[in-house]
Amino acid sequence: MGTSRKTRDITLEEYSWDWDETDKDANFRQQVAMYTQVDPMPTIETMSRNKNIPIGAIVKFILVKWGASGSDGLLELGPNVIKQMLSAIELAEAEGTDKDRLEAYWKLSQMLSWLSVPLKDPSWQPGRSDG
């Protein structure tokens, strides 16, 4: 099996943007504008030196890991849980009342409480009964 090494030159640049509430990507653009004001290279150079990993490999890891984070989250929670959570929010928004939104919040808090049981109780095991 042969190996192929692609290299690319990338210019790290700042992004400026004026808020536009009609832009469906406004939140993302605002975050890009905010985070690109900071130079990430001192941190990446330190990681590279301390871990003895090439800078390009660390940058690639960060980009791929961030790019896959949505899929990772979906895989960890599972599509049914995501659908249930979205359903609670969509129903509340369709009704449009504070009462319905509060009920959706309660439903979401119950789902998250259930999902966090193994995090709160390290000895918890599926199917085990303490009774």
DSSP file (Angstrom, degrees, kcal/mol; ACC not computed):
  #  RESIDUE AA STRUCTURE BP1 BP2  ACC     N-H-->O    O-->H-N    N-H-->O    O-->H-N    TCO  KAPPA ALPHA  PHI   PSI    X-CA   Y-CA   Z-CA
    1    1 A M              0   0    0      0, 0.0     2,-0.1     0, 0.0     0, 0.0   0.000 360.0 360.0 360.0 123.0    0.0    0.0    0.0
    2    2 A G        -     0   0    0      1,-0.0     2,-0.4     2,-0.0     0, 0.0  -0.390 360.0-131.8 -81.5 160.5    1.5    3.3   -1.1
    3    3 A T        -     0   0    0     -2,-0.1     2,-0.5     2,-0.0    -1,-0.0  -0.910  12.9-160.1-114.9 144.8    1.4    6.5    0.9
    4    4 A S        -     0   0    0     -2,-0.4     2,-0.7     2,-0.0    -2,-0.0  -0.987   1.1-163.0-123.8 127.3    0.4    9.8   -0.4
    5    5 A R        -     0   0    0     -2,-0.5     2,-0.5     2,-0.0    -2,-0.0  -0.924   6.4-170.0-114.6 110.0    1.4   13.0    1.3
    6    6 A K        -     0   0    0     -2,-0.7     2,-0.4     2,-0.0    -2,-0.0  -0.830   4.2-168.4 -95.6 132.9   -0.6   16.1    0.3
    7    7 A T        -     0   0    0     -2,-0.5     2,-0.4     2,-0.0    -2,-0.0  -0.953   4.1-175.1-120.1 144.9    0.7   19.4    1.5
    8    8 A R        -     0   0    0     -2,-0.4     2,-0.5     2,-0.0    -2,-0.0  -0.993  22.1-133.3-135.2 142.5   -1.2   22.6    1.3
    9    9 A D        -     0   0    0     -2,-0.4     2,-0.4     2,-0.0    -2,-0.0  -0.851  27.7-173.3 -93.3 129.6   -0.2   26.1    2.2
   10   10 A I        -     0   0    0     -2,-0.5     2,-0.6     2,-0.0    -2,-0.0  -0.984  17.1-143.6-125.7 133.5   -2.9   27.9    4.2
   11   11 A T        -     0   0    0     -2,-0.4     2,-0.7     2,-0.0    -2,-0.0  -0.861  14.6-140.4 -95.7 121.8   -2.9   31.5    5.2
   12   12 A L        +     0   0    0     -2,-0.6     2,-0.3     0, 0.0    -2,-0.0  -0.727  35.6 176.1 -80.8 117.5   -4.4   32.1    8.7
   13   13 A E        -     0   0    0     -2,-0.7     2,-0.2     0, 0.0    -2,-0.0  -0.882  31.4-113.9-128.2 156.1   -6.4   35.3    8.3
   14   14 A E        -     0   0    0     -2,-0.3     2,-0.5    23,-0.1    19,-0.1  -0.556  25.5-148.3 -83.2 151.6   -8.7   37.5   10.3
   15   15 A Y        -     0   0    0     17,-0.3     2,-0.4    18,-0.3    21,-0.2  -0.986   9.4-166.5-124.4 125.0  -12.3   37.8    9.3
   16   16 A S        +     0   0    0     -2,-0.5     2,-0.3    20,-0.0    14,-0.0  -0.889  14.3 166.8-110.6 142.8  -14.3   40.9    9.9
   17   17 A W        -     0   0    0     -2,-0.4     2,-0.5    13,-0.1    -2,-0.0  -0.978  30.2-135.5-157.3 138.7  -18.0   41.0    9.6
   18   18 A D        -     0   0    0     -2,-0.3    12,-0.0     1,-0.1    -2,-0.0  -0.853  43.4 -99.0 -98.3 131.6  -20.8   43.4   10.6
   19   19 A W        -     0   0    0     -2,-0.5     2,-0.4     1,-0.1    -1,-0.1  -0.156  40.3-178.8 -52.7 133.1  -23.8   41.8   12.2
   20   20 A D    >   -     0   0    0      3,-0.1     3,-1.9     1,-0.1     6,-0.1  -0.896  14.6-163.1-136.6 104.0  -26.7   41.1    9.8
   21   21 A E  T 3  S+     0   0    0     -2,-0.4     5,-0.1     1,-0.3    -1,-0.1   0.642  88.8  62.5 -67.1 -13.2  -29.7   39.6   11.5
   22   22 A T  T 3  S+     0   0    0      4,-0.0     2,-0.6     3,-0.0    -1,-0.3   0.611  80.8  98.0 -84.7 -11.1  -31.2   38.5    8.2
   23   23 A D    X   -     0   0    0     -3,-1.9     3,-1.9     1,-0.2     4,-0.2  -0.668  67.2-150.8 -80.0 120.4  -28.2   36.3    7.5
   24   24 A K  T 3  S+     0   0    0     -2,-0.6     3,-0.2     1,-0.3    -1,-0.2   0.708  98.8  49.5 -64.1 -18.5  -29.0   32.7    8.4
   25   25 A D  T 3> S+     0   0    0      1,-0.2     4,-2.9     2,-0.1    -1,-0.3   0.074  74.6 120.0-104.8  22.1  -25.4   32.1    9.3
   26   26 A A  H <> S+     0   0    0     -3,-1.9     4,-2.5     1,-0.2     5,-0.2   0.891  73.3  49.3 -57.4 -45.0  -25.0   35.2   11.5
   27   27 A N  H  > S+     0   0    0     -3,-0.2     4,-2.1    -4,-0.2    -1,-0.2   0.920 113.6  46.3 -62.9 -43.1  -24.0   33.3   14.6
   28   28 A F  H  > S+     0   0    0      2,-0.2     4,-2.6     1,-0.2    -2,-0.2   0.941 112.9  49.2 -64.4 -46.6  -21.4   31.3   12.8
   29   29 A R  H  X S+     0   0    0     -4,-2.9     4,-2.7     1,-0.2    -2,-0.2   0.894 109.9  52.3 -59.7 -39.5  -20.0   34.4   11.0
   30   30 A Q  H  X S+     0   0    0     -4,-2.5     4,-2.2    -5,-0.2    -1,-0.2   0.907 110.1  48.0 -64.6 -41.0  -19.8   36.2   14.4
   31   31 A Q  H  X S+     0   0    0     -4,-2.1     4,-3.1     2,-0.2     5,-0.3   0.907 111.1  50.5 -66.1 -40.7  -17.9   33.4   16.0
   32   32 A V  H  X S+     0   0    0     -4,-2.6     4,-2.1     1,-0.2   -17,-0.3   0.936 111.5  48.7 -60.9 -45.3  -15.5   33.2   13.0
   33   33 A A  H  < S+     0   0    0     -4,-2.7   -18,-0.3    -5,-0.2    -1,-0.2   0.903 115.3  44.9 -61.0 -41.0  -14.9   37.0   13.3
   34   34 A M  H >< S+     0   0    0     -4,-2.2     3,-1.1     1,-0.2    -2,-0.2   0.948 116.3  42.9 -69.2 -49.7  -14.4   36.7   17.0
   35   35 A Y  H >< S+     0   0    0     -4,-3.1     3,-1.4     1,-0.3    -2,-0.2   0.769 104.0  64.0 -73.5 -25.2  -12.0   33.7   17.1
   36   36 A T  T 3< S+     0   0    0     -4,-2.1    -1,-0.3    -5,-0.3    -2,-0.1   0.491  86.3  74.0 -79.6   1.3   -9.9   34.8   14.1
   37   37 A Q  T <  S+     0   0    0     -3,-1.1     2,-0.4    -4,-0.2    -1,-0.3   0.591  88.7  75.2 -81.3 -10.8   -8.7   37.8   16.1
   38   38 A V  S <  S-     0   0    0     -3,-1.4     0, 0.0    -4,-0.1     0, 0.0  -0.813  82.1-128.9-106.3 141.6   -6.5   35.4   18.1
   39   39 A D        -     0   0    0     -2,-0.4     4,-0.3     1,-0.1    -3,-0.1  -0.799  19.6-172.6 -88.4 113.9   -3.3   33.8   16.9
   40   40 A P     >  +     0   0    0      0, 0.0     4,-2.1     0, 0.0     3,-0.5   0.630  64.4  88.5 -80.5 -12.0   -3.5   30.0   17.5
   41   41 A M  H  > S+     0   0    0      1,-0.2     4,-3.3     2,-0.2     5,-0.3   0.840  78.2  57.5 -64.2 -37.5    0.1   29.3   16.6
   42   42 A P  H  > S+     0   0    0      0, 0.0     4,-1.9     0, 0.0    -1,-0.2   0.927 112.2  44.1 -57.8 -40.6    1.8   29.8   20.0
   43   43 A T  H  > S+     0   0    0     -3,-0.5     4,-2.5    -4,-0.3    -2,-0.2   0.929 116.0  46.4 -66.4 -45.0   -0.5   27.1   21.4
   44   44 A I  H  X S+     0   0    0     -4,-2.1     4,-2.6     1,-0.2    -1,-0.2   0.891 111.8  51.2 -66.5 -39.7    0.0   24.8   18.5
   45   45 A E  H  X S+     0   0    0     -4,-3.3     4,-2.4     2,-0.2    -1,-0.2   0.896 110.7  48.9 -64.1 -39.8    3.7   25.3   18.5
   46   46 A T  H  X S+     0   0    0     -4,-1.9     4,-3.1    -5,-0.3     5,-0.3   0.927 112.0  48.3 -65.5 -44.8    3.9   24.5   22.2
   47   47 A M  H  X S+     0   0    0     -4,-2.5     4,-2.5     2,-0.2     6,-0.3   0.924 111.8  50.9 -59.2 -43.8    1.8   21.4   21.7
   48   48 A S  H  X>S+     0   0    0     -4,-2.6     5,-1.3     1,-0.2     4,-1.2   0.930 114.4  42.4 -59.5 -47.5    4.0   20.4   18.8
   49   49 A R  H  <5S+     0   0    0     -4,-2.4    -2,-0.2     1,-0.2    -1,-0.2   0.927 117.4  45.7 -66.7 -45.7    7.2   20.8   20.9
   50   50 A N  H  <5S+     0   0    0     -4,-3.1    -2,-0.2     1,-0.2    -1,-0.2   0.825 123.1  34.1 -70.5 -31.5    5.8   19.2   24.1
   51   51 A K  H  <5S-     0   0    0     -4,-2.5    -1,-0.2    -5,-0.3    -2,-0.2   0.502 102.0-126.6-101.1  -6.2    4.3   16.2   22.3
   52   52 A N  T  <5 +     0   0    0     -4,-1.2    -3,-0.2    -5,-0.2    -4,-0.1   0.930  63.9 136.5  56.7  47.7    6.9   15.8   19.6
   53   53 A I      < -     0   0    0     -5,-1.3    -1,-0.2    -6,-0.3    -2,-0.2  -0.983  61.9-102.7-122.9 134.9    4.2   15.9   16.9
   54   54 A P     >  -     0   0    0      0, 0.0     4,-1.9     0, 0.0     3,-0.5  -0.236  26.3-123.0 -58.3 144.4    4.6   18.0   13.7
   55   55 A I  H  > S+     0   0    0      1,-0.2     4,-2.6     2,-0.2     5,-0.2   0.897 111.4  54.7 -54.1 -45.6    2.7   21.3   13.6
   56   56 A G  H  > S+     0   0    0      1,-0.2     4,-2.3     2,-0.2    -1,-0.2   0.857 106.2  51.9 -60.2 -35.6    0.9   20.3   10.4
   57   57 A A  H  > S+     0   0    0     -3,-0.5     4,-2.4     2,-0.2    -1,-0.2   0.889 110.6  48.2 -68.8 -38.7   -0.3   17.1   12.0
   58   58 A I  H  X S+     0   0    0     -4,-1.9     4,-2.6     2,-0.2    -2,-0.2   0.926 112.3  48.2 -67.3 -44.0   -1.7   19.0   15.0
   59   59 A V  H  X S+     0   0    0     -4,-2.6     4,-2.4     2,-0.2    -2,-0.2   0.923 113.0  48.4 -62.1 -43.3   -3.5   21.5   12.8
   60   60 A K  H  X S+     0   0    0     -4,-2.3     4,-2.7    -5,-0.2     5,-0.3   0.917 110.6  51.4 -62.8 -43.0   -4.9   18.7   10.6
   61   61 A F  H  X S+     0   0    0     -4,-2.4     4,-3.0     1,-0.2     5,-0.3   0.933 110.3  48.8 -57.7 -47.8   -6.1   16.9   13.7
   62   62 A I  H  X S+     0   0    0     -4,-2.6     4,-2.4     1,-0.2     5,-0.2   0.918 113.4  46.7 -60.3 -45.1   -7.8   20.0   15.1
   63   63 A L  H  X S+     0   0    0     -4,-2.4     4,-2.4     2,-0.2    -1,-0.2   0.920 116.4  42.9 -65.4 -44.3   -9.6   20.7   11.8
   64   64 A V  H  X S+     0   0    0     -4,-2.7     4,-1.8     2,-0.2    -2,-0.2   0.919 114.5  50.5 -69.6 -42.5  -10.7   17.1   11.3
   65   65 A K  H  X S+     0   0    0     -4,-3.0     4,-0.6    -5,-0.3    -2,-0.2   0.924 113.9  44.7 -61.5 -45.2  -11.8   16.7   14.9
   66   66 A W  H >< S+     0   0    0     -4,-2.4     3,-1.0    -5,-0.3     4,-0.4   0.921 112.2  52.6 -64.8 -43.5  -13.8   19.9   14.8
   67   67 A G  H 3< S+     0   0    0     -4,-2.4     3,-0.3     1,-0.3     4,-0.3   0.808 114.2  42.3 -62.3 -30.2  -15.3   19.0   11.5
   68   68 A A  H 3X S+     0   0    0     -4,-1.8     4,-2.7     1,-0.2    -1,-0.3   0.470  86.3  96.7 -94.3  -2.7  -16.5   15.6   12.8
   69   69 A S  H <X S+     0   0    0     -3,-1.0     4,-2.3    -4,-0.6    -1,-0.2   0.844  81.6  52.6 -62.4 -34.9  -17.7   16.8   16.1
   70   70 A G  H  > S+     0   0    0     -4,-0.4     4,-2.1    -3,-0.3    -1,-0.2   0.929 112.7  44.6 -64.4 -44.2  -21.4   17.1   15.0
   71   71 A S  H  > S+     0   0    0     -4,-0.3     4,-2.5     2,-0.2    -2,-0.2   0.882 111.7  53.7 -66.3 -38.5  -21.3   13.5   13.8
   72   72 A D  H  X S+     0   0    0     -4,-2.7     4,-2.4     2,-0.2    -2,-0.2   0.922 109.1  48.9 -61.5 -43.7  -19.5   12.3   16.9
   73   73 A G  H  X S+     0   0    0     -4,-2.3     4,-2.5     1,-0.2     5,-0.3   0.909 110.8  49.9 -62.8 -42.5  -22.2   13.9   19.0
   74   74 A L  H  X S+     0   0    0     -4,-2.1     4,-3.0     1,-0.2    -1,-0.2   0.911 111.9  48.2 -62.4 -42.8  -25.0   12.3   17.0
   75   75 A L  H  < S+     0   0    0     -4,-2.5    -2,-0.2     1,-0.2    -1,-0.2   0.880 112.1  49.4 -65.8 -37.5  -23.3    8.9   17.3
   76   76 A E  H  < S+     0   0    0     -4,-2.4    -2,-0.2    -5,-0.2    -1,-0.2   0.920 122.2  31.6 -69.4 -42.8  -22.8    9.3   21.1
   77   77 A L  H  < S-     0   0    0     -4,-2.5     4,-0.3    -5,-0.2    -2,-0.2   0.868 107.7-130.4 -82.0 -38.0  -26.4   10.3   21.7
   78   78 A G     X  -     0   0    0     -4,-3.0     4,-1.9    -5,-0.3     3,-0.2   0.125  20.8 -91.5  95.6 145.3  -28.1    8.4   19.0
   79   79 A P  H  > S+     0   0    0      0, 0.0     4,-2.6     0, 0.0     5,-0.2   0.829 121.4  57.0 -63.3 -33.1  -30.6    9.6   16.4
   80   80 A N  H  > S+     0   0    0      2,-0.2     4,-2.4     1,-0.2     5,-0.2   0.917 107.6  47.1 -66.0 -41.8  -33.7    8.7   18.6
   81   81 A V  H  > S+     0   0    0     -4,-0.3     4,-2.5    -3,-0.2     5,-0.2   0.923 112.9  49.5 -64.9 -43.4  -32.5   10.8   21.5
   82   82 A I  H  X S+     0   0    0     -4,-1.9     4,-2.8     1,-0.2     5,-0.2   0.931 111.4  49.3 -60.5 -45.3  -31.8   13.7   19.1
   83   83 A K  H  X S+     0   0    0     -4,-2.6     4,-2.4     1,-0.2    -1,-0.2   0.897 111.0  50.0 -61.5 -40.9  -35.2   13.4   17.5
   84   84 A Q  H  X S+     0   0    0     -4,-2.4     4,-1.9     2,-0.2    -1,-0.2   0.910 112.4  47.1 -64.0 -42.2  -36.9   13.3   20.9
   85   85 A M  H  X S+     0   0    0     -4,-2.5     4,-1.7     1,-0.2    -2,-0.2   0.929 114.3  46.5 -65.9 -45.1  -35.1   16.4   22.0
   86   86 A L  H  X S+     0   0    0     -4,-2.8     4,-3.2     1,-0.2     5,-0.2   0.883 108.8  56.2 -63.3 -38.2  -35.9   18.2   18.8
   87   87 A S  H  X S+     0   0    0     -4,-2.4     4,-2.5    -5,-0.2     5,-0.2   0.904 105.1  51.6 -61.3 -42.8  -39.5   17.2   19.0
   88   88 A A  H  X S+     0   0    0     -4,-1.9     4,-1.7     1,-0.2    -1,-0.2   0.910 115.0  42.5 -60.9 -42.2  -39.9   18.7   22.4
   89   89 A I  H  X S+     0   0    0     -4,-1.7     4,-2.6     2,-0.2     5,-0.2   0.927 113.7  50.3 -70.9 -45.8  -38.5   22.0   21.2
   90   90 A E  H  X S+     0   0    0     -4,-3.2     4,-2.2     1,-0.2    -2,-0.2   0.891 110.6  50.2 -61.9 -40.2  -40.4   22.0   17.9
   91   91 A L  H  X S+     0   0    0     -4,-2.5     4,-2.0    -5,-0.2    -1,-0.2   0.931 112.0  47.6 -63.4 -45.7  -43.7   21.4   19.6
   92   92 A A  H  X S+     0   0    0     -4,-1.7     4,-2.7    -5,-0.2     5,-0.5   0.903 113.1  48.0 -62.5 -41.8  -43.1   24.2   22.1
   93   93 A E  H  < S+     0   0    0     -4,-2.6    -1,-0.2     2,-0.2    -2,-0.2   0.856 108.7  54.1 -69.3 -34.0  -42.1   26.6   19.4
   94   94 A A  H  < S+     0   0    0     -4,-2.2    -1,-0.2    -5,-0.2    -2,-0.2   0.897 113.0  42.9 -65.7 -39.2  -45.2   25.6   17.3
   95   95 A E  H  < S-     0   0    0     -4,-2.0    -2,-0.2    -5,-0.2    -1,-0.2   0.897  94.7-159.3 -72.0 -40.3  -47.4   26.4   20.2
   96   96 A G     <  +     0   0    0     -4,-2.7     2,-0.3     1,-0.2    -3,-0.1   0.577  41.3 126.0  77.7  11.3  -45.4   29.6   20.9
   97   97 A T     >  -     0   0    0     -5,-0.5     4,-2.1     1,-0.1    -1,-0.2  -0.701  67.7-125.8-102.7 156.7  -46.3   30.1   24.6
   98   98 A D  H  > S+     0   0    0     -2,-0.3     4,-2.6     1,-0.2     5,-0.2   0.874 112.6  57.5 -63.0 -36.5  -44.1   30.5   27.6
   99   99 A K  H  > S+     0   0    0      1,-0.2     4,-2.0     2,-0.2    -1,-0.2   0.922 108.4  45.3 -59.4 -45.5  -45.9   27.6   29.2
  100  100 A D  H  > S+     0   0    0      2,-0.2     4,-2.2     1,-0.2    -1,-0.2   0.873 112.7  50.8 -68.2 -36.8  -45.1   25.3   26.3
  101  101 A R  H  X S+     0   0    0     -4,-2.1     4,-2.4    -9,-0.2    -2,-0.2   0.899 109.8  50.4 -66.5 -39.5  -41.5   26.4   26.3
  102  102 A L  H  X S+     0   0    0     -4,-2.6     4,-2.2     2,-0.2    -2,-0.2   0.885 109.7  50.8 -65.0 -38.2  -41.2   25.8   30.0
  103  103 A E  H  X S+     0   0    0     -4,-2.0     4,-2.5     2,-0.2    -2,-0.2   0.897 109.4  50.5 -65.3 -39.8  -42.7   22.3   29.5
  104  104 A A  H  X S+     0   0    0     -4,-2.2     4,-2.9     2,-0.2    -2,-0.2   0.905 108.8  52.3 -63.8 -40.8  -40.1   21.6   26.7
  105  105 A Y  H  X S+     0   0    0     -4,-2.4     4,-2.7     2,-0.2    -2,-0.2   0.930 109.7  49.1 -59.0 -45.2  -37.4   22.8   29.1
  106  106 A W  H  X S+     0   0    0     -4,-2.2     4,-2.2     2,-0.2    -2,-0.2   0.925 111.4  49.3 -61.2 -45.1  -38.6   20.3   31.7
  107  107 A K  H  X S+     0   0    0     -4,-2.5     4,-2.3     1,-0.2    -2,-0.2   0.927 112.7  47.4 -60.2 -45.3  -38.7   17.5   29.1
  108  108 A L  H  X S+     0   0    0     -4,-2.9     4,-2.7     1,-0.2     5,-0.2   0.903 110.1  52.3 -63.7 -40.4  -35.2   18.3   28.0
  109  109 A S  H  X S+     0   0    0     -4,-2.7     4,-2.2    -5,-0.2    -1,-0.2   0.882 109.7  49.8 -64.7 -35.9  -34.0   18.4   31.6
  110  110 A Q  H  X S+     0   0    0     -4,-2.2     4,-2.3     2,-0.2    -1,-0.2   0.909 111.2  48.7 -66.9 -42.1  -35.5   15.0   32.3
  111  111 A M  H  X S+     0   0    0     -4,-2.3     4,-2.5     2,-0.2    -2,-0.2   0.932 113.7  46.2 -62.6 -45.1  -33.8   13.5   29.2
  112  112 A L  H  X S+     0   0    0     -4,-2.7     4,-1.8     1,-0.2    -1,-0.2   0.869 110.3  53.8 -67.3 -35.5  -30.5   15.0   30.1
  113  113 A S  H  < S+     0   0    0     -4,-2.2     4,-0.4    -5,-0.2    -1,-0.2   0.924 111.1  46.4 -61.9 -43.5  -30.8   13.8   33.7
  114  114 A W  H >< S+     0   0    0     -4,-2.3     3,-1.1     1,-0.2    -2,-0.2   0.913 112.3  50.0 -64.5 -43.5  -31.5   10.3   32.4
  115  115 A L  H 3< S+     0   0    0     -4,-2.5     4,-0.2     1,-0.2    -1,-0.2   0.800 107.7  55.1 -66.1 -27.9  -28.5   10.4   30.0
  116  116 A S  T >X S+     0   0    0     -4,-1.8     4,-2.2     1,-0.2     3,-0.7   0.491  76.2  99.0 -87.5  -1.6  -26.2   11.7   32.8
  117  117 A V  H <> S+     0   0    0     -3,-1.1     4,-2.3    -4,-0.4    -1,-0.2   0.918  84.1  48.2 -51.7 -49.9  -26.9    8.8   35.2
  118  118 A P  H 34 S+     0   0    0      0, 0.0    -1,-0.3     0, 0.0     6,-0.2   0.803 111.8  51.5 -64.3 -25.3  -23.7    6.9   34.2
  119  119 A L  H <4 S+     0   0    0     -3,-0.7    -2,-0.2    -4,-0.2    -3,-0.1   0.856 114.6  41.6 -75.7 -35.2  -21.6   10.1   34.5
  120  120 A K  H  < S+     0   0    0     -4,-2.2    -1,-0.2     1,-0.2    -3,-0.2   0.776 122.3  39.7 -82.1 -27.8  -23.0   10.8   38.0
  121  121 A D    ><  -     0   0    0     -4,-2.3     3,-2.3    -5,-0.3    -1,-0.2  -0.829  64.4-173.2-126.8  91.8  -22.8    7.2   39.2
  122  122 A P  T 3  S+     0   0    0      0, 0.0    -1,-0.1     0, 0.0    -2,-0.1   0.717  86.4  56.6 -59.1 -21.0  -19.6    5.4   38.0
  123  123 A S  T 3  S+     0   0    0      2,-0.0     2,-0.1     0, 0.0    -2,-0.0   0.499  80.4 118.9 -89.1  -2.2  -20.8    2.1   39.4
  124  124 A W    <   -     0   0    0     -3,-2.3    -3,-0.0    -7,-0.2     0, 0.0  -0.376  41.1-176.5 -64.5 138.7  -24.0    2.2   37.4
  125  125 A Q    >   -     0   0    0      3,-0.1     3,-1.7    -2,-0.1    -2,-0.0  -0.997  32.2-102.2-135.6 141.0  -24.5   -0.6   34.9
  126  126 A P  T 3  S+     0   0    0      0, 0.0     3,-0.1     0, 0.0     0, 0.0  -0.355 105.6  13.8 -61.6 138.7  -27.3   -1.2   32.4
  127  127 A G  T 3  S+     0   0    0      1,-0.3     2,-0.4    -2,-0.0     0, 0.0   0.369  93.2 129.4  81.7  -6.4  -29.8   -3.8   33.5
  128  128 A R    <   -     0   0    0     -3,-1.7     2,-0.5     2,-0.0    -1,-0.3  -0.668  42.9-157.4 -85.0 135.5  -28.6   -3.8   37.1
  129  129 A S        -     0   0    0     -2,-0.4    -1,-0.0    -3,-0.1     0, 0.0  -0.943  14.6-164.2-113.8 132.2  -31.2   -3.4   39.8
  130  130 A D              0   0    0     -2,-0.5    -1,-0.1     1,-0.2    -2,-0.0   0.454 360.0 360.0 -89.6  -0.6  -30.3   -2.2   43.3
  131  131 A G              0   0    0      0, 0.0    -1,-0.2     0, 0.0    -2,-0.0   0.460 360.0 360.0 -89.5 360.0  -33.6   -3.4   44.7
